[in-house]
Amino acid sequence: MNDGLAFPFAVSLIFVGLGVDTAVRMMPEAMTQDYFQVNAITAEREGDTAILHVDREIKRPIHMSYTVTVSQKLATGLKSICRYSSGVFQYQPDAELPDKIDLDWWSDGHCKTLPPGEAVIITTWTPAMPGLQPITVKTEVMG
Protein backbone atom coordinates (compact mmCIF):
# COMPACT_ATOMS: atom_id res chain seq x y z
CA MET A 1 0.00 0.00 0.00
CA ASN A 2 1.22 3.49 -0.78
CA ASP A 3 2.59 5.19 2.36
CA GLY A 4 0.57 8.29 1.50
CA LEU A 5 -2.67 6.28 1.70
CA ALA A 6 -1.94 4.34 4.90
CA PHE A 7 -2.99 7.13 7.30
CA PRO A 8 -6.30 8.00 5.55
CA PHE A 9 -7.07 4.26 5.28
CA ALA A 10 -6.44 3.74 9.01
CA VAL A 11 -8.58 6.76 9.89
CA SER A 12 -11.43 5.50 7.70
CA LEU A 13 -11.27 2.08 9.42
CA ILE A 14 -11.56 3.79 12.80
CA PHE A 15 -14.63 5.73 11.67
CA VAL A 16 -16.25 2.62 10.24
CA GLY A 17 -15.59 0.79 13.52
CA LEU A 18 -17.07 3.65 15.53
CA GLY A 19 -20.13 3.68 13.26
CA VAL A 20 -20.71 -0.05 13.68
CA ASP A 21 -20.19 0.17 17.45
CA THR A 22 -22.67 3.06 17.69
CA ALA A 23 -25.25 1.23 15.56
CA VAL A 24 -24.97 -1.90 17.73
CA ARG A 25 -25.35 0.11 20.93
CA MET A 26 -28.46 1.85 19.57
CA MET A 27 -30.20 -1.42 18.70
CA PRO A 28 -32.79 -2.46 21.28
CA GLU A 29 -31.82 -5.42 23.45
CA ALA A 30 -33.55 -8.68 22.66
CA MET A 31 -36.37 -9.69 24.99
CA THR A 32 -37.77 -13.15 25.65
CA GLN A 33 -41.09 -11.96 24.18
CA ASP A 34 -39.29 -11.46 20.84
CA TYR A 35 -38.98 -15.27 20.75
CA PHE A 36 -41.66 -16.72 23.01
CA GLN A 37 -44.77 -15.16 24.51
CA VAL A 38 -47.47 -16.51 26.81
CA ASN A 39 -50.73 -14.60 26.44
CA ALA A 40 -52.77 -16.61 28.93
CA ILE A 41 -53.05 -19.93 30.72
CA THR A 42 -56.30 -20.96 32.38
CA ALA A 43 -57.17 -24.27 33.99
CA GLU A 44 -60.20 -26.17 35.16
CA ARG A 45 -60.31 -29.10 37.53
CA GLU A 46 -61.24 -32.45 36.03
CA GLY A 47 -61.33 -35.03 38.80
CA ASP A 48 -57.96 -34.99 40.49
CA THR A 49 -56.14 -33.28 37.62
CA ALA A 50 -56.36 -30.02 35.69
CA ILE A 51 -57.05 -29.34 32.05
CA LEU A 52 -54.99 -26.37 30.88
CA HIS A 53 -55.91 -23.95 28.12
CA VAL A 54 -52.71 -22.37 26.84
CA ASP A 55 -52.46 -19.34 24.57
CA ARG A 56 -48.81 -18.99 23.67
CA GLU A 57 -46.81 -17.98 20.62
CA ILE A 58 -43.36 -19.11 19.54
CA LYS A 59 -42.14 -16.37 17.21
CA ARG A 60 -38.58 -17.60 16.63
CA PRO A 61 -36.67 -20.74 17.62
CA ILE A 62 -35.37 -20.52 21.19
CA HIS A 63 -33.69 -22.91 23.62
CA MET A 64 -35.36 -22.93 27.03
CA SER A 65 -36.08 -25.10 30.03
CA TYR A 66 -39.27 -24.96 32.06
CA THR A 67 -40.32 -25.56 35.64
CA VAL A 68 -43.81 -26.54 36.82
CA THR A 69 -44.72 -26.17 40.48
CA VAL A 70 -48.06 -27.42 41.80
CA SER A 71 -49.14 -25.98 45.15
CA GLN A 72 -52.14 -26.30 47.41
CA LYS A 73 -53.73 -22.96 48.27
CA LEU A 74 -54.15 -22.66 52.04
CA ALA A 75 -55.35 -19.77 54.23
CA THR A 76 -51.71 -19.34 55.33
CA GLY A 77 -50.26 -19.35 51.79
CA LEU A 78 -49.12 -21.89 49.23
CA LYS A 79 -47.93 -25.39 50.16
CA SER A 80 -45.74 -26.88 47.43
CA ILE A 81 -46.93 -30.37 46.45
CA CYS A 82 -44.90 -31.18 43.34
CA ARG A 83 -42.14 -29.56 41.28
CA TYR A 84 -40.61 -30.58 37.98
CA SER A 85 -37.79 -28.93 36.03
CA SER A 86 -37.08 -29.95 32.44
CA GLY A 87 -33.82 -29.99 30.58
CA VAL A 88 -33.11 -27.44 27.85
CA PHE A 89 -34.69 -28.01 24.46
CA GLN A 90 -35.58 -25.94 21.43
CA TYR A 91 -39.04 -24.43 21.02
CA GLN A 92 -40.00 -24.12 17.34
CA PRO A 93 -42.53 -21.70 15.78
CA ASP A 94 -44.38 -24.53 14.03
CA ALA A 95 -44.80 -26.61 17.22
CA GLU A 96 -48.42 -27.31 18.13
CA LEU A 97 -49.81 -28.15 21.52
CA PRO A 98 -52.06 -31.21 21.90
CA ASP A 99 -55.83 -30.69 21.77
CA LYS A 100 -56.16 -31.65 25.44
CA ILE A 101 -53.44 -30.60 27.88
CA ASP A 102 -53.71 -32.21 31.28
CA LEU A 103 -51.39 -31.70 34.25
CA ASP A 104 -49.65 -35.01 33.56
CA TRP A 105 -48.65 -33.86 30.06
CA TRP A 106 -47.81 -30.31 31.22
CA SER A 107 -45.36 -31.62 33.84
CA ASP A 108 -43.92 -34.37 31.61
CA GLY A 109 -45.47 -37.06 33.82
CA HIS A 110 -44.02 -35.79 37.11
CA CYS A 111 -47.01 -33.97 38.64
CA LYS A 112 -50.06 -36.01 37.70
CA THR A 113 -52.62 -34.88 40.27
CA LEU A 114 -53.82 -31.78 42.05
CA PRO A 115 -54.15 -31.53 45.81
CA PRO A 116 -57.69 -31.22 47.19
CA GLY A 117 -59.27 -27.77 47.23
CA GLU A 118 -57.89 -24.76 45.45
CA ALA A 119 -54.53 -25.19 43.75
CA VAL A 120 -51.98 -23.09 41.91
CA ILE A 121 -49.81 -24.13 38.99
CA ILE A 122 -46.77 -21.92 38.45
CA THR A 123 -44.92 -22.39 35.18
CA THR A 124 -41.60 -20.69 34.45
CA TRP A 125 -39.80 -20.80 31.11
CA THR A 126 -36.09 -19.97 31.38
CA PRO A 127 -34.22 -19.10 28.18
CA ALA A 128 -30.76 -20.60 27.74
CA MET A 129 -29.63 -17.44 25.92
CA PRO A 130 -27.82 -15.05 28.30
CA GLY A 131 -29.58 -11.74 28.84
CA LEU A 132 -33.12 -13.02 28.27
CA GLN A 133 -35.44 -13.00 31.27
CA PRO A 134 -37.60 -15.93 32.40
CA ILE A 135 -41.36 -15.86 31.87
CA THR A 136 -43.51 -16.97 34.82
CA VAL A 137 -47.26 -17.60 34.70
CA LYS A 138 -49.40 -18.36 37.76
CA THR A 139 -52.56 -20.36 37.02
CA GLU A 140 -55.24 -20.84 39.68
CA VAL A 141 -57.43 -23.94 39.75
CA MET A 142 -60.65 -23.87 41.73
CA GLY A 143 -61.42 -26.69 44.17
MIDOVEX-317358 format. One record per residue: residue number from 1; residue in three letters; y, x, z of N, C-alpha, C in turn. Coordinates in steps of 0.05 Angstrom, whole numbers, padded with zeros to 5 digits. Example, Ala and Ser with C-alpha at 12.3 -4.5 7.8 and 13.67 -1.06 7.14 Angstrom:
% MIDOVEX-317358
1 | ALA | -00114 | 00264 | 00156 | -00090 | 00246 | 00156 | -00066 | 00264 | 00156
2 | SER | -00045 | 00257 | 00142 | -00021 | 00273 | 00143 | 00001 | 00258 | 00157
***
This chain:
% MIDOVEX-317358
1 | MET | -00023 | 00017 | 00000 | 00000 | 00000 | 00000 | 00025 | 00018 | 00000
2 | ASN | 00045 | 00010 | -00014 | 00070 | 00024 | -00016 | 00083 | 00025 | 00012
3 | ASP | 00091 | 00049 | 00021 | 00104 | 00052 | 00047 | 00128 | 00034 | 00050
4 | GLY | 00142 | 00028 | 00029 | 00166 | 00011 | 00030 | 00159 | -00018 | 00035
5 | LEU | 00134 | -00026 | 00030 | 00126 | -00053 | 00034 | 00111 | -00058 | 00060
6 | ALA | 00103 | -00037 | 00074 | 00087 | -00039 | 00098 | 00102 | -00054 | 00120
7 | PHE | 00127 | -00047 | 00124 | 00143 | -00060 | 00146 | 00147 | -00090 | 00140
8 | PRO | 00157 | -00097 | 00116 | 00160 | -00126 | 00111 | 00133 | -00141 | 00113
9 | PHE | 00111 | -00128 | 00104 | 00085 | -00141 | 00106 | 00077 | -00146 | 00135
10 | ALA | 00081 | -00126 | 00152 | 00075 | -00129 | 00180 | 00092 | -00151 | 00193
11 | VAL | 00117 | -00151 | 00187 | 00135 | -00172 | 00198 | 00126 | -00199 | 00189
12 | SER | 00119 | -00202 | 00164 | 00110 | -00229 | 00154 | 00084 | -00237 | 00168
13 | LEU | 00066 | -00219 | 00174 | 00042 | -00225 | 00188 | 00048 | -00235 | 00217
14 | ILE | 00068 | -00223 | 00229 | 00076 | -00231 | 00256 | 00087 | -00260 | 00255
15 | PHE | 00103 | -00266 | 00235 | 00115 | -00293 | 00233 | 00093 | -00314 | 00227
16 | VAL | 00074 | -00307 | 00210 | 00052 | -00325 | 00205 | 00036 | -00330 | 00230
17 | GLY | 00031 | -00309 | 00245 | 00016 | -00312 | 00270 | 00031 | -00329 | 00290
18 | LEU | 00057 | -00325 | 00293 | 00073 | -00341 | 00311 | 00073 | -00371 | 00302
19 | GLY | 00074 | -00375 | 00276 | 00074 | -00403 | 00265 | 00047 | -00417 | 00271
20 | VAL | 00025 | -00403 | 00268 | -00001 | -00414 | 00274 | -00004 | -00420 | 00304
21 | ASP | 00005 | -00400 | 00320 | 00003 | -00404 | 00349 | 00020 | -00428 | 00358
22 | THR | 00044 | -00431 | 00347 | 00061 | -00453 | 00354 | 00049 | -00480 | 00345
23 | ALA | 00037 | -00480 | 00321 | 00025 | -00505 | 00311 | 00001 | -00513 | 00329
24 | VAL | -00015 | -00493 | 00337 | -00038 | -00499 | 00355 | -00029 | -00510 | 00382
25 | ARG | -00008 | -00498 | 00393 | 00002 | -00507 | 00419 | 00015 | -00535 | 00417
26 | MET | 00024 | -00543 | 00394 | 00037 | -00569 | 00391 | 00017 | -00591 | 00387
27 | MET | -00008 | -00584 | 00379 | -00028 | -00604 | 00374 | -00037 | -00617 | 00400
28 | PRO | -00041 | -00643 | 00401 | -00049 | -00656 | 00426 | -00077 | -00646 | 00433
29 | GLU | -00082 | -00644 | 00460 | -00108 | -00636 | 00469 | -00128 | -00659 | 00464
30 | ALA | -00153 | -00651 | 00458 | -00174 | -00671 | 00453 | -00180 | -00685 | 00479
31 | MET | -00186 | -00711 | 00477 | -00194 | -00727 | 00500 | -00222 | -00738 | 00495
32 | THR | -00236 | -00744 | 00516 | -00263 | -00755 | 00513 | -00262 | -00781 | 00496
33 | GLN | -00241 | -00797 | 00499 | -00239 | -00822 | 00484 | -00236 | -00817 | 00454
34 | ASP | -00230 | -00793 | 00445 | -00229 | -00786 | 00417 | -00257 | -00785 | 00405
35 | TYR | -00277 | -00782 | 00423 | -00305 | -00780 | 00415 | -00322 | -00804 | 00423
36 | PHE | -00317 | -00813 | 00448 | -00334 | -00833 | 00460 | -00317 | -00851 | 00478
37 | GLN | -00320 | -00877 | 00475 | -00303 | -00895 | 00490 | -00320 | -00919 | 00500
38 | VAL | -00317 | -00926 | 00525 | -00330 | -00949 | 00536 | -00309 | -00971 | 00540
39 | ASN | -00311 | -00993 | 00526 | -00292 | -01015 | 00529 | -00298 | -01033 | 00552
40 | ALA | -00324 | -01038 | 00556 | -00332 | -01055 | 00579 | -00362 | -01054 | 00583
41 | ILE | -00370 | -01057 | 00608 | -00399 | -01061 | 00614 | -00399 | -01084 | 00635
42 | THR | -00415 | -01104 | 00629 | -00419 | -01126 | 00648 | -00449 | -01128 | 00652
43 | ALA | -00457 | -01141 | 00674 | -00485 | -01143 | 00680 | -00491 | -01170 | 00694
44 | GLU | -00514 | -01180 | 00689 | -00523 | -01204 | 00703 | -00551 | -01199 | 00714
45 | ARG | -00556 | -01210 | 00738 | -00582 | -01206 | 00751 | -00603 | -01223 | 00736
46 | GLU | -00626 | -01211 | 00732 | -00649 | -01225 | 00721 | -00673 | -01217 | 00738
47 | GLY | -00679 | -01234 | 00757 | -00701 | -01227 | 00776 | -00692 | -01204 | 00793
48 | ASP | -00707 | -01182 | 00793 | -00700 | -01159 | 00810 | -00688 | -01136 | 00793
49 | THR | -00679 | -01143 | 00769 | -00666 | -01123 | 00752 | -00639 | -01134 | 00742
50 | ALA | -00626 | -01119 | 00726 | -00600 | -01127 | 00714 | -00603 | -01124 | 00684
51 | ILE | -00590 | -01143 | 00670 | -00587 | -01141 | 00641 | -00558 | -01133 | 00636
52 | LEU | -00554 | -01110 | 00622 | -00527 | -01100 | 00618 | -00518 | -01107 | 00589
53 | HIS | -00492 | -01113 | 00588 | -00479 | -01118 | 00562 | -00458 | -01096 | 00559
54 | VAL | -00463 | -01079 | 00540 | -00447 | -01054 | 00537 | -00431 | -01055 | 00511
55 | ASP | -00405 | -01052 | 00514 | -00387 | -01049 | 00491 | -00376 | -01021 | 00492
56 | ARG | -00388 | -01004 | 00475 | -00380 | -00976 | 00473 | -00378 | -00968 | 00444
57 | GLU | -00363 | -00946 | 00440 | -00360 | -00936 | 00412 | -00363 | -00906 | 00413
58 | ILE | -00379 | -00896 | 00395 | -00382 | -00867 | 00391 | -00367 | -00861 | 00365
59 | LYS | -00345 | -00848 | 00367 | -00327 | -00843 | 00344 | -00335 | -00817 | 00329
60 | ARG | -00344 | -00797 | 00344 | -00352 | -00772 | 00333 | -00375 | -00761 | 00349
61 | PRO | -00393 | -00745 | 00337 | -00415 | -00733 | 00352 | -00404 | -00718 | 00377
62 | ILE | -00418 | -00721 | 00399 | -00410 | -00707 | 00424 | -00435 | -00703 | 00441
63 | HIS | -00437 | -00680 | 00453 | -00458 | -00674 | 00472 | -00449 | -00682 | 00500
64 | MET | -00465 | -00698 | 00514 | -00459 | -00707 | 00541 | -00484 | -00711 | 00556
65 | SER | -00481 | -00712 | 00583 | -00502 | -00722 | 00601 | -00491 | -00747 | 00614
66 | TYR | -00509 | -00762 | 00627 | -00499 | -00785 | 00641 | -00513 | -00788 | 00668
67 | THR | -00500 | -00801 | 00686 | -00511 | -00806 | 00713 | -00509 | -00836 | 00718
68 | VAL | -00531 | -00848 | 00728 | -00531 | -00876 | 00736 | -00537 | -00877 | 00766
69 | THR | -00519 | -00891 | 00781 | -00523 | -00894 | 00810 | -00524 | -00924 | 00815
70 | VAL | -00545 | -00933 | 00828 | -00548 | -00961 | 00836 | -00544 | -00963 | 00866
71 | SER | -00526 | -00980 | 00874 | -00520 | -00983 | 00903 | -00520 | -01012 | 00911
72 | GLN | -00527 | -01016 | 00936 | -00526 | -01043 | 00948 | -00498 | -01046 | 00960
73 | LYS | -00486 | -01069 | 00955 | -00459 | -01075 | 00965 | -00462 | -01087 | 00993
74 | LEU | -00452 | -01073 | 01013 | -00453 | -01083 | 01041 | -00425 | -01088 | 01051
75 | ALA | -00422 | -01102 | 01073 | -00395 | -01107 | 01085 | -00382 | -01081 | 01092
76 | THR | -00398 | -01060 | 01098 | -00387 | -01034 | 01107 | -00382 | -01015 | 01083
77 | GLY | -00390 | -01023 | 01059 | -00387 | -01005 | 01036 | -00412 | -01005 | 01019
78 | LEU | -00415 | -00984 | 01003 | -00438 | -00982 | 00985 | -00460 | -00965 | 00997
79 | LYS | -00484 | -00974 | 00994 | -00508 | -00959 | 01003 | -00523 | -00951 | 00978
80 | SER | -00524 | -00925 | 00972 | -00538 | -00915 | 00949 | -00568 | -00920 | 00951
81 | ILE | -00579 | -00932 | 00930 | -00607 | -00939 | 00929 | -00622 | -00920 | 00910
82 | CYS | -00610 | -00914 | 00887 | -00624 | -00898 | 00867 | -00603 | -00883 | 00850
83 | ARG | -00610 | -00859 | 00842 | -00591 | -00843 | 00826 | -00608 | -00827 | 00805
84 | TYR | -00598 | -00827 | 00781 | -00612 | -00812 | 00760 | -00591 | -00797 | 00743
85 | SER | -00596 | -00772 | 00738 | -00579 | -00756 | 00721 | -00595 | -00746 | 00697
86 | SER | -00585 | -00750 | 00673 | -00599 | -00742 | 00649 | -00593 | -00712 | 00642
87 | GLY | -00607 | -00702 | 00623 | -00600 | -00676 | 00612 | -00578 | -00681 | 00591
88 | VAL | -00569 | -00660 | 00578 | -00549 | -00662 | 00557 | -00562 | -00669 | 00530
89 | PHE | -00551 | -00688 | 00516 | -00560 | -00694 | 00489 | -00537 | -00703 | 00473
90 | GLN | -00541 | -00705 | 00446 | -00519 | -00712 | 00429 | -00518 | -00742 | 00423
91 | TYR | -00494 | -00753 | 00428 | -00489 | -00781 | 00420 | -00478 | -00781 | 00392
92 | GLN | -00489 | -00799 | 00375 | -00482 | -00800 | 00347 | -00469 | -00826 | 00340
93 | PRO | -00448 | -00826 | 00323 | -00434 | -00851 | 00316 | -00452 | -00873 | 00305
94 | ASP | -00474 | -00867 | 00292 | -00491 | -00888 | 00281 | -00512 | -00898 | 00300
95 | ALA | -00512 | -00888 | 00325 | -00532 | -00896 | 00344 | -00527 | -00925 | 00353
96 | GLU | -00548 | -00940 | 00354 | -00546 | -00968 | 00363 | -00561 | -00973 | 00389
97 | LEU | -00550 | -00989 | 00405 | -00563 | -00996 | 00430 | -00584 | -01018 | 00425
98 | PRO | -00605 | -01020 | 00442 | -00624 | -01041 | 00438 | -00611 | -01069 | 00443
99 | ASP | -00624 | -01089 | 00432 | -00614 | -01117 | 00435 | -00613 | -01125 | 00465
100 | LYS | -00632 | -01116 | 00480 | -00633 | -01123 | 00509 | -00634 | -01097 | 00525
101 | ILE | -00614 | -01093 | 00541 | -00612 | -01069 | 00558 | -00616 | -01077 | 00587
102 | ASP | -00640 | -01069 | 00597 | -00644 | -01074 | 00626 | -00639 | -01048 | 00641
103 | LEU | -00640 | -01051 | 00668 | -00634 | -01028 | 00685 | -00654 | -01006 | 00681
104 | ASP | -00679 | -01013 | 00676 | -00700 | -00993 | 00671 | -00693 | -00976 | 00647
105 | TRP | -00685 | -00988 | 00625 | -00677 | -00973 | 00601 | -00652 | -00956 | 00606
106 | TRP | -00632 | -00969 | 00620 | -00606 | -00956 | 00624 | -00609 | -00931 | 00641
107 | SER | -00628 | -00930 | 00659 | -00632 | -00907 | 00677 | -00656 | -00890 | 00668
108 | ASP | -00665 | -00894 | 00644 | -00687 | -00878 | 00632 | -00712 | -00880 | 00650
109 | GLY | -00717 | -00904 | 00661 | -00741 | -00909 | 00676 | -00740 | -00901 | 00705
110 | HIS | -00718 | -00891 | 00715 | -00716 | -00880 | 00742 | -00706 | -00900 | 00763
111 | CYS | -00690 | -00920 | 00755 | -00679 | -00940 | 00773 | -00686 | -00967 | 00761
112 | LYS | -00710 | -00977 | 00767 | -00720 | -01001 | 00754 | -00710 | -01027 | 00766
113 | THR | -00704 | -01027 | 00792 | -00698 | -01052 | 00805 | -00671 | -01050 | 00820
114 | LEU | -00660 | -01074 | 00825 | -00636 | -01076 | 00841 | -00643 | -01083 | 00870
115 | PRO | -00626 | -01074 | 00889 | -00631 | -01083 | 00916 | -00623 | -01112 | 00919
116 | PRO | -00632 | -01126 | 00940 | -00624 | -01154 | 00944 | -00594 | -01157 | 00948
117 | GLY | -00584 | -01180 | 00941 | -00555 | -01185 | 00945 | -00539 | -01173 | 00923
118 | GLU | -00513 | -01170 | 00929 | -00495 | -01158 | 00909 | -00501 | -01128 | 00906
119 | ALA | -00498 | -01119 | 00881 | -00504 | -01091 | 00875 | -00482 | -01080 | 00857
120 | VAL | -00481 | -01053 | 00856 | -00462 | -01040 | 00838 | -00477 | -01018 | 00823
121 | ILE | -00471 | -01017 | 00797 | -00483 | -00996 | 00780 | -00459 | -00979 | 00770
122 | ILE | -00460 | -00954 | 00778 | -00438 | -00935 | 00769 | -00450 | -00916 | 00749
123 | THR | -00438 | -00916 | 00725 | -00448 | -00898 | 00704 | -00426 | -00879 | 00697
124 | THR | -00433 | -00853 | 00696 | -00414 | -00832 | 00689 | -00425 | -00816 | 00666
125 | TRP | -00409 | -00813 | 00645 | -00416 | -00796 | 00622 | -00400 | -00771 | 00625
126 | THR | -00413 | -00747 | 00624 | -00399 | -00722 | 00628 | -00403 | -00705 | 00602
127 | PRO | -00381 | -00701 | 00588 | -00382 | -00684 | 00564 | -00389 | -00655 | 00570
128 | ALA | -00405 | -00643 | 00552 | -00412 | -00615 | 00555 | -00389 | -00597 | 00545
129 | MET | -00371 | -00608 | 00529 | -00349 | -00593 | 00518 | -00328 | -00588 | 00540
130 | PRO | -00321 | -00562 | 00546 | -00301 | -00556 | 00566 | -00274 | -00570 | 00559
131 | GLY | -00261 | -00579 | 00580 | -00235 | -00592 | 00577 | -00235 | -00622 | 00574
132 | LEU | -00259 | -00633 | 00568 | -00260 | -00662 | 00565 | -00268 | -00674 | 00592
133 | GLN | -00256 | -00696 | 00599 | -00260 | -00709 | 00625 | -00283 | -00729 | 00624
134 | PRO | -00297 | -00732 | 00647 | -00319 | -00752 | 00648 | -00307 | -00780 | 00646
135 | ILE | -00324 | -00799 | 00638 | -00317 | -00827 | 00637 | -00336 | -00841 | 00657
136 | THR | -00324 | -00856 | 00676 | -00339 | -00870 | 00696 | -00333 | -00900 | 00695
137 | VAL | -00355 | -00916 | 00695 | -00352 | -00945 | 00694 | -00368 | -00957 | 00717
138 | LYS | -00355 | -00974 | 00733 | -00367 | -00988 | 00755 | -00373 | -01017 | 00747
139 | THR | -00399 | -01024 | 00749 | -00407 | -01051 | 00740 | -00419 | -01066 | 00765
140 | GLU | -00407 | -01089 | 00771 | -00417 | -01105 | 00794 | -00437 | -01125 | 00784
141 | VAL | -00458 | -01129 | 00801 | -00479 | -01149 | 00795 | -00480 | -01168 | 00819
142 | MET | -00477 | -01193 | 00813 | -00477 | -01213 | 00835 | -00506 | -01217 | 00845
143 | GLY | -00508 | -01225 | 00870 | -00534 | -01228 | 00883 | -00549 | -01253 | 00876
***
